[in-house]
Amino acid sequence: MYRRLLRPALFRLDAEDAHHLTLRGLGAASRVPGWAAPLRALTAPPDPRLTQTLWGHAYPSPLGLAAGLDKNGEAVPAFWALGFGFVEVGTVTPLAQPGNERPRLFRLPPDGALVNRMGFNNAGADALHARLAALRRRPVPVWVNIGKNKATPNEEATDDYLRLVRALGDVADAFVVNVSSPNTPGLRALQAAEDLAALVRAVVAEVEAGRVRTLRRPPVLVKLAPDLHPADFGASVGAVLEAGAHGLILSNTTLSREGLTHGHRGEAGGLSGRPLRGRSTALVREAYRLTGGRVPLVGVGGVFTAEDAYAKIRAGASLVEVYTALVYEGPGLPARLHRGLSRLLERDGFASVTEAVGADAR
Ligand SMILES: Cc1cc2nc3c(=O)[nH]c(=O)nc-3n(C[C@H](O)[C@H](O)[C@H](O)COP(=O)(O)O)c2cc1C
């Protein structure tokens, strides 16, 4: 129904207008009590094999919403109702900022892809805190993806990340240190191993300090770009682990334009969707090899089908996220992926997702 009716209507609109319209709808639905739980009963994974406990939290499904779709945490209950096992909000910066000039979001339908150069448009830490604090229930973990303001020079970036940890430590079930968006000038330079180690160490220490105040210790994950040179990738993964991070997300959008057909391929920004699928799965495989499974990995990039999600799990991902496929496949996607994942686990004789994690690396 989405592909036949709703998508053609949405695709007639400018991509960002369609995004705001959809999110406003989901946000409005999120404020109406009583409908989310019955819908969740239809979309939630019916299969206990899909559940995991990670960092002491129950994850009812390995499938999460990737960062950037709900930057201000406006529709967490709606995404829960659609079946997601966790929701990553943000990227949030300390102060609200408008992001780049429009147009800044482009569809490439024949390629199953998007190009965006949003530039961390968001309402800032205080607004996100108010929204997350007001959630009446928190049935799945809510992760907060943090980044620096555009106006903050790289030498002062750590202060921004620490401010965000202090501001949001009592409402975040995990923090994601975003050093990999291509749309904030200079941000990706923070991925260099030594700088990254110092940043992550500071963030982990701030979370630890906050525990005394809030009695919470959200794990700290780091989200990397897919465009690092293999040696630099290895060094950054090593640095992240050494600095005490609790997980890695692979990957953010790519600057590569390989194999694209649509005219929008020339737009500046980060590419997401199907063209990123193989690359991000390969990075999960490499990170799993490098880390020996010591911390959970999150695979994201071009997941459209259960087979795509399963390939990332078998490569070493404990959790998998989606963004672009939701635009192309619609709100039924999480439920479809759950059914497919259950079938694939059954086919291969795995008693749980946990057993399948890294199966291809063994
Ligand atoms: C429009 C758009 C905005 C995004 N904004 C963010 C962001 O603010 N922070 C972030 O870490 N990733 C952001 N991403 C990247 C996604 O979280 C994800 O890593 C990437 O799109 C690959 O997954 P996909 O192929 O399923 O979309 C954004 C992606 C898109 C398409």
The ligand as a MOL file (V3000), in Angstrom:
LIG
                    3D

  0  0  0     0  0            999 V3000
M  V30 BEGIN CTAB
M  V30 COUNTS 31 33 0 0 0
M  V30 BEGIN ATOM
M  V30 1 C 18.7990 12.6690 5.5420 0
M  V30 2 C 19.8030 11.9690 6.4170 0
M  V30 3 C 20.2310 12.5990 7.5740 0
M  V30 4 C 21.1760 11.9500 8.3990 0
M  V30 5 N 21.5720 12.5730 9.5500 0
M  V30 6 C 22.4410 11.9370 10.3750 0
M  V30 7 C 22.8220 12.5280 11.5960 0
M  V30 8 O 22.3460 13.5940 11.9750 0
M  V30 9 N 23.7240 11.8610 12.3770 0
M  V30 10 C 24.2420 10.6460 12.0060 0
M  V30 11 O 25.0580 10.0730 12.7570 0
M  V30 12 N 23.8690 10.0470 10.8600 0
M  V30 13 C 22.9880 10.6570 10.0370 0
M  V30 14 N 22.6090 10.0470 8.8780 0
M  V30 15 C 23.2200 8.7450 8.5120 0
M  V30 16 C 22.3500 7.5490 8.9050 0
M  V30 17 O 22.1830 7.4800 10.2970 0
M  V30 18 C 22.9810 6.2480 8.3900 0
M  V30 19 O 24.2540 6.0730 9.0110 0
M  V30 20 C 23.1850 6.2300 6.8850 0
M  V30 21 O 22.1230 6.8850 6.2290 0
M  V30 22 C 23.2830 4.8100 6.3240 0
M  V30 23 O 22.1000 4.0690 6.5810 0
M  V30 24 P 20.9380 3.8740 5.4730 0
M  V30 25 O 21.6080 3.4100 4.2080 0
M  V30 26 O 20.0030 2.8630 6.0760 0
M  V30 27 O 20.2990 5.2040 5.3110 0
M  V30 28 C 21.6820 10.6640 8.0400 0
M  V30 29 C 21.2090 10.0520 6.8720 0
M  V30 30 C 20.2860 10.6770 6.0680 0
M  V30 31 C 19.8070 9.9660 4.8210 0
M  V30 END ATOM
M  V30 BEGIN BOND
M  V30 1 1 1 2
M  V30 2 1 2 3
M  V30 3 2 2 30
M  V30 4 2 3 4
M  V30 5 1 4 5
M  V30 6 1 4 28
M  V30 7 2 5 6
M  V30 8 1 6 7
M  V30 9 1 6 13
M  V30 10 2 7 8
M  V30 11 1 7 9
M  V30 12 1 9 10
M  V30 13 2 10 11
M  V30 14 1 10 12
M  V30 15 2 12 13
M  V30 16 1 13 14
M  V30 17 1 14 15
M  V30 18 1 14 28
M  V30 19 1 15 16
M  V30 20 1 16 17
M  V30 21 1 16 18
M  V30 22 1 18 19
M  V30 23 1 18 20
M  V30 24 1 20 21
M  V30 25 1 20 22
M  V30 26 1 22 23
M  V30 27 1 23 24
M  V30 28 2 24 25
M  V30 29 1 24 26
M  V30 30 1 24 27
M  V30 31 2 28 29
M  V30 32 1 29 30
M  V30 33 1 30 31
M  V30 END BOND
M  V30 END CTAB
M  END
